[in-house]
Amino acid sequence: MEDILVNGLKLKNIKISEVGGYNGIDIHFTFQDNDYLFMIAKTNPLMPLNILHQFKENGLCPLCKRTIYQYPIGSQPCMEFKKMDKLLLEKFKAYLPAL
């Protein structure tokens, strides 16, 4: 999938998958070589749930400036991405599977 630009932030390596655990959609993406997970509930309308850090190594989130431990221990919400979750959802809608 192509890169997406949101508020000047370039999101790469985007992978979208439907999940049954919470009847939703998971969007995995990277920003500045760090992994994130955007969780969306399949409701009408779609509802953004959370955006989690999923770092492969311990590091500092370039957005929220929190120290993040490697996944799965460091699966913490990114509050800066959460502030723009509705904008992210709008950018991703064109790529989501039909409901």
Summary of the structure (lengths in Angstrom):
residues: 99
radius of gyration: 12.9
end to end distance: 19.6
largest distance: 36.8
contacts: 270
relative contact order: 0.20
helix: 15%
strand: 42%
